[in-house]
Amino acid sequence: MQNYRLHLIITIETKSPVTKEKIQQAIEQLSKETGKKSLRKHFGKLKRNLDGLEYQKQVRNEWV
């Protein structure tokens, strides 16, 4: 398994002068809004009375 990092570059154009402090505040606001999301709240929600591993094997064998 390989891990990859993704870096985004965003260009913002403004009509009025912007200070370094305002830029830092905007970046902090964006980083708070787009923080890591967790899927943990969804774990165990589907109740199918199936064994997860057996289900995976069954689905994978359909493609063979």
C-alpha positions in Angstrom: 0.0 0.0 0.0 1.3 3.4 -0.9 0.5 6.8 0.7 0.1 9.9 -1.4 0.0 13.5 -0.5 -2.0 16.0 -2.4 -1.1 19.7 -2.4 -3.5 22.3 -3.7 -2.6 25.7 -4.9 -5.3 28.3 -4.7 -5.1 31.7 -6.3 -7.4 34.5 -4.9 -7.8 37.7 -6.8 -9.1 40.8 -4.9 -9.8 44.4 -5.9 -8.8 46.0 -2.6 -5.5 45.8 -0.9 -5.1 42.8 1.4 -2.8 42.6 4.4 -0.8 39.6 5.4 -2.9 39.2 8.5 -6.1 39.0 6.5 -4.6 36.3 4.3 -3.5 34.3 7.3 -7.0 34.6 8.8 -8.6 33.4 5.5 -6.2 30.4 5.3 -7.0 29.5 8.9 -10.7 29.7 8.2 -10.4 27.4 5.2 -8.3 24.9 7.1 -10.9 24.7 9.9 -13.7 24.2 7.4 -11.9 21.5 5.4 -10.4 19.6 8.2 -10.2 15.8 8.2 -13.5 14.1 8.3 -14.1 10.8 10.0 -16.2 7.9 8.8 -16.2 6.4 12.3 -19.8 7.6 12.9 -21.0 5.4 10.0 -19.3 2.2 11.2 -21.8 -0.6 12.0 -24.8 1.2 10.7 -25.7 -1.4 8.0 -27.3 -4.4 9.7 -27.4 -7.2 7.1 -26.6 -10.1 9.4 -23.6 -10.9 7.0 -20.0 -11.6 7.8 -18.0 -8.8 6.2 -15.2 -11.1 5.0 -17.6 -13.6 3.5 -19.5 -10.8 1.7 -16.2 -9.5 0.2 -15.2 -12.9 -1.0 -18.7 -13.4 -2.6 -18.7 -10.0 -4.3 -15.1 -10.5 -5.6 -15.9 -14.0 -6.9 -18.7 -12.5 -9.0 -16.1 -10.8 -11.2 -14.1 -13.9 -11.9 
